Amino acid sequence: MVKDTNVISRQKKLTAEVIAIRECIVLTTPLTEAPIFAEVAFAGGARGVVWQIDPDGLEILLLSDQPVKAGELVTIVSPELSLPVGENILGRVIDPLGRPLDGQGYIKTSSQAPYFRSAPTFQQRDDLDEQLVTGVSYVDTLLPIVKGQRIAIMGDSKSGKTSFMTQAAIAQARAGRVVVYVLVAKRRIEVNRLVEVFKAAKVMSQITLVVTVAGESLPLGVLAPYAGCAVGEYFWHQKKDVVVLYDDFSNLAKLYREMSLLLRNNVGREAYPGDMFHVQSALLERAGKLRETGSSQTILVAGSTPNNDLTSYQATSLISMTDGQIVFDTEVLHRGISPAINLNLSVSRIGGRSQSSAMQRLSATVTQELANFHSAEEYTRFSDQMSEFAQREIILGKQLIEAFIQSSDEFYSLAQQRVILEVILRQETPVKMNIAELKETVQKKLPGNKSVTENDISALAGSLMKRRHK
């Protein structure tokens, strides 16, 4: 970083002068050579990034706490803002500028990753066809996520969004993938709790947390998702599979709206700036699978839906810029079902292509049986008498729902999920079944880290069925 005023002043072509300061926005004299998103340094030691270029001058976001005064000189130190990255960034908690927040000292880095890299072109991308297993039965069976996909995780506060994303992050870290978890404007207690969860699961060595705390610098909050994406892209281009989780885009939207108001940009619906959709969608476009290396970057992005309202501006925008959404519903949660996913409102638009033919058939059967269950359950509200078919659907539906219920520290492999569901579905006449015991038995007889074949799955399902008929 350039701090010497004399050094700056000698670089006349790349030097401008501060004419006004508006909160975290610095206005300078015109500088025609300045590219957008260039990194700049002020004479007093402050750091910033060129955010807008107007005929009257530059509008720069301040990225540090050093005071800036009118008349101070500012110079371009790099044509693009970049983040120091390297293998040593794994296992660390950093702020959006790459500075450590975990008290473990300096991070030795080996490269620089641009915050605002363009998304891969169509020619550079490959088809998405490999499932990203989360260990959550409901998602892996009915709403499968594909490596390289962009999927929204939506729901009201306390509906289970963060619990699911934490669970997915742990599953991916255990699978050997690089995980980048971005926390935007969260409370410090939430950050500390998440770090403790990852440490308890012994996966912190595969995870980088990019953190901004509520009430901190506005520009850093806006930069946080870009920093997380830059970290992910560094490993992605090192031929590694990466999963980036944004928690959450609703906070990002509020910060971006506040910053745009300070920049005095034109506003639109709900006072959000007109470029809001472009900014968020361009960030999500940086997911995908590279044709040359076969490596992928998957993005899970959380979005808040107060009062379970999916018609708000932010919710509809997020749905339209992703490849599907998993909707968490507080009404489902209040019925004692966790994860509290609303299947009617959730969809994974490209997930089915990643499943095996056997899993696709199983998923279709389960979906149909759950639909029959809800229809039969609705009918019981108006009549005391039920047909044998309706009684069967009620029993079977309750067993399937119980099979999908799992805590945030439970994980099931695809093989385990198949055996559990097939044992339930193969019943000619549904009878009372201890689902918790079934799940425990399957986990013991079919360890998640064991390689299994179709014969193993069929044999175990068959033996469990025979045991229940005795």
N, C-alpha and C positions, 0 to 999 in steps of 0.2 A: 504494500500500500504506500502511495506517495504522500509524504507529509510536509515536505519542505516547500514553502511558498516560492522560493527562488527557482527550484527545479521546475515547479509547475509553470511559472511565468515564462520560462525559456521555451516552453512548448506552445508557442503562440497559436499554431493552427488547431490545437486540440484543447484549447483553454477557453472557458466561459466565466462569467461573473455572476454571482448570486445577486438577484434583485429583490426577492421576497421569499418569506418562509410562511407556509400555511400548515400548521400542525406537523405532519410527517412528510409534507410535500414541499420541495424546494423549486422555485422558479428561477431560471437563469437567462442570460442573454442568448441570442441565437448562436447555434454552432452547427453549421451545415454538414460538417464531417461526422457528426455523431450518429451512429446506427442505433436503432431501437434495441432495447435491452442491453446496451453497453454498460460495463461497470465503470464507475467514476469514483474519484477520490477528491476530497475537499482539502484545502490548505490546512485546516485545523485538525485533520486526521479522520474526519467522518467518512463513511462509505455509503455509496448509493447506486441506484440503477436507473438508467434512462427509461421512463415509462411511457411518456408521450412527447411527440415532437410537434410543436406548433410554429406558425410563422413568427410569433413574437418571442419564441425561445423554447427551452427545454423544461419539461416537468419531470423532476427526479424524485424517486422514493428514497427516503432515508433508511438505511439498514443498520445504523449504529446509534449509540446514545450520545456521542460527542456533539456539543452545540455547534450550530452553523449560524454565521452572521451575514447580514447584507453587505455586499462588497467583497466577500471572500471569493477567492479563485477556486475553480473546479476543473479537473482535467480527466480525460478518458484514459483509463489504465488498461482496459481490455475491450475488444470489440463485442464480447458477449460475456454475460455473467455466468460463472461456472462454479461448481462445487467440488472441493477436494474429496476424492474417493479412493478406495483401495480395499484389499482383502481385510485389513485391520478394522474396517468400519463395522464389520459384522460383530454382533454381541454388544454394541454400544448404543447409548441414548444420546442423540445429538439435537441441536436446534437447526432451523432451516439454512443456516450458514455453515453447517458442519462442525460447530463448536461443541465439545463434549459437555453433557449435562449430568453425567453419572458419577462424577468425582473420581474417575479412574485415570485421569491425566490425559496428556496429549495423544492424539490419534495420528500415527504415522501413515501418510497416504502416498500413493504412487502415481496418481493420475488426476485429471480434471474432467468433470462431466457437465455439459451445458444444461442449464435449467430449462431452456426453451427450445429443445431439439424438435425438429419436424418429425411427425409420425412416419413409419415405414411406408413406402409407396406400394401400390397394388402389385407391382412386379416383384417386390421384395418379400411379399407375404405368401404363406402357404395355407392350405386348408386346415381348419381346426377339427380334429377328429379323435382326440385322446382325452378321456375323462379325468377331471381333477377330483380325486376322492377326498371328501371332507371328513368322513367318519360319522357323519350325521345321517342316519338311515332315511329320514324323510326327504332330505335334499338329494342324496345319492340315488335314490330309487325313483322319485317322482319329478324332481327338478334338477337333473344333473348339470353340473358346471363343467365346461370344457376348458382345457388349457389354452390360454390366449384369449379367452372370452372377457367381455366387460359385463358385469352383472350388478344390478342395484339391490341393496339390502335395505328395505324400507319398513318403517313402522313408527309408532308413537314412542314417547319416552317410556323407559322401563318395560318395553315389550319383548326384549330379548335380542335385539340387533347386535349389540356389542358382545354379548355372550357367544352368539353364533360365530361372529367374526374372530373372536379369540380362539374358539374351538377350531375353526378352519385354519387359522395361523399355526396352531400347535400341530395339527395333522400334517400340514405342508412342511413344516420344519422337521418333523420326524421322518418324512419321506425324503429328506435331503435337499429340499428346494430352498432357495434364498427367499426370505420373507422380509418385506419392508412394511412396517406398520406406521401410518401417519396419523397423528392425533392433532386435530385443529381446534384451538381455543377450548381445551378441556381443563377441568379442575386438576390441581396438582395431586390431590388424593386419588383421582382416577388414573393418572399416569403411574403413580407409585404402585397402585394395586395391580395394574396390568403387568408391570415389570416383575412383581412378586409372583404372579401367576405363571409367567414364562420361565422364571427361575425354578419354581417348584416343579414344572413339567420337564425341566432339564433340556430346554430347547433354545435358550437365550443365545447360544453361540451361533445359531443360524438366522438370527433376527436382528434387524436394525430398526430402532424406533426414532422417528422424526417428530419432534414435539414442540408445540406452542401452547402456552398456558393462557387461559382466559384473562383478559386485561393487559396482556403484554403488547408489544409493538404491532401495530396494524399491518405494516408491510410484511413483517415476518410471518404473520398468520396467512396472508395471501400467498406467500412464497412456499409455505410448507408442503403442499401437494406437489409442486414442481420439484422441490428438493427430493421428496420421496421417489418420484418418478425418475429423476436423474440417477439416484443410487441404484434403483432397479435396472435401469438401462445399462449401467456400467457392467453389472453381472450378466445381464441378458446378452450383451455383445461379447461376453467372455464364454459364450456357449452354455450358459446355465439357465435352468428354468427358474422363473421368478414369480412371486405372488406379491402384489402391492395392494394394501388395504387402506382406504381413506375413511377416517371416522371423524367428522362426517362432512358431506358437501353442503349441508344446510348451514353450518357455521361458516364455511368458506363463502357461501353466497352472501351472508350478512356482512362479512368483513369486506368483500369486494364491493358491495353496495355502498357501504360507509366510505370506502376509499374513493369510489367514483363520485360520490357527492362532494368530497373534499376537492376532487379534480374538476368539479363543476361540469361534469359531463351530462348530457341529456338523459333523462330517466324515462322508463316505460312502466309496464305493469308492476304494481306493488313497489314502485320506486326503484326497481332493479334497473341497471343500465341496459341499453340496447344490445350490447355485445356479450351479455351474460351467457347466453346459450353457446355462442361460439367459443368463449373462453373455456367453459367446462367440457364441451364436446371435444375440443382440440386436445385437451389433456387426456381424456379417455381414449382417444384414437391411438394413443401411444401404447396400447395393448396389442397383442397379436402373436403370431408364430412366424419366425424367419425361415424363408425357403432355403437359404444357404446353410444354416447351421441346425435347423430343426428345433432350436430352443424357443421358449415362449415366455411372454410376460402377461400374466392374468391380473385383471383389476377387479376388486370387490369394493364397491363404493356405497357407504351408508347414507341414507337420506331420511330426515325426520318428517313424519306425517301426523301433526297434531290432531287429536280426536279421530284418528284413523281416516283422515281426509286425503284421498288420492287425487283430488281434483285441483289442488292448489297449483300455483305457477311452477314452483320448484319441483313438486312431485311429478307433474306431467312432463316437464322438461327432462327430468332424469330418466323417466321411463322411455322417452322417445330417443334418447342418445345412448342407450345400452342395449345389450342383446337379451334382455330378460330381466325380471325382477322377482325377488323373494320377499313377500309381504308378511310382516309379523303383526298380529292383531291382538290387542289387549283383551277383546271379548273372548277370543280363543284361550288366552292365558288364564282368564278368570274361570274357565271351565276346568282348569287343572291340567291342561295339555301343554307340554313343553318339549321341543320348541313350538311356540305358538304361531305356526304358519297357517295363513289363510290360503288354502289350495285354489279356491275359486279365483282369487285375484293374482296368483303367482304364475309365472311361466318362464321356462328357459327355452328361448326360441331355437337354439341350435344344440341343446344338450342331448337330444335323442340320438343324434348321429354318432355320439361317442360310446353308446351302450352296446353291449353284445346283443345278439338276437334273442337270447334267453332272457336277458334283463329287460329288453324292450317288451317282450310278451308279459313278463311278470309285472312291469310297471303299468301296462295297459289293463291287466286284470285287476290290480289293486285299485287303480283309479276308478274303474267301473264299480267295484264292490263298495268303495267308499261313497260313490254317488248313490248307489242303491240303499246304503245304510242311511244317508241323510234324508232320502225320500221316505223310507219306512219310518224313520224317527219323526219326521214331520207329520206323517199320517197318524201316528199314535196320539197326537195332540187332539185329534178330532174324533177318535174312536177307541173304545176299550177292547174291541175284538180285532185280532190280527190273524192273517192267514199264516200257514206254515212257512211260506216263502218269506213273508215279512219278518217272522220270528227268527228265521235263519239269518236274514240280512242284518238284523239288530245284533245278534250274538257275534257274527263274523266281523261286522264293522267295529264293534267295541274291542275285539281282540286285535284287529289291525291297528287301531288307534293306540292301544296300549303297547303294541310292539314298536311303534314309532316314538313313544315317549322315552326320552333319555335326558340325563343330566349333562351339564356342561363338561364333566370330566369323564364321560363315557364315549368310547369310540368303537365303531364296528367296521370291519373290512367288508368289501363287496360280497365276498363269499359268505360271511356270517349273515349279512342282511338277507341274502337269497335263501339260505337254509331256514331262517326264522320265518320268513314270509311264506315259503313253500309248505312248511309244516302246517301253518294256519290255513292256507288256501286249499290244501289237498283233502281236508276233512269232507267226507260225503255228507255227514250231518254234524254241524258244529256243536260241540259240547263244551262244558266249562273246562278251561285250560289255564294252568298257572304260567302266564306269559313271562313273568320275571324269572321263574325257574328254567323255562325254555331258553331264554336269552343267556342265562348263566351257563347252562349246559353246552350250548353252541360255542360260546367263547372258550370253554375249557377244551372241548374236543377239536376245535378248529382255530388254533391261535392265529391272531391277525398277521403275525410275521412269517407264517408258514405258507409256502407255495402249494397251491391246491389245483386240482383238475376238475373238469365237469363230473367225472366219475366219483371223485371224493365228495362233491356237493350232493349229488344224487344219492350216494350210498348213505351219507349221514342223515339226509332228510328222510330217506326210507326207513332207516333204523329207528329214528325218533318217532315216526308215525306208528310203526309196529309196537313200540313200547307203550304208546298212548292207547292203543286198541286192546291191550292185555287187561 
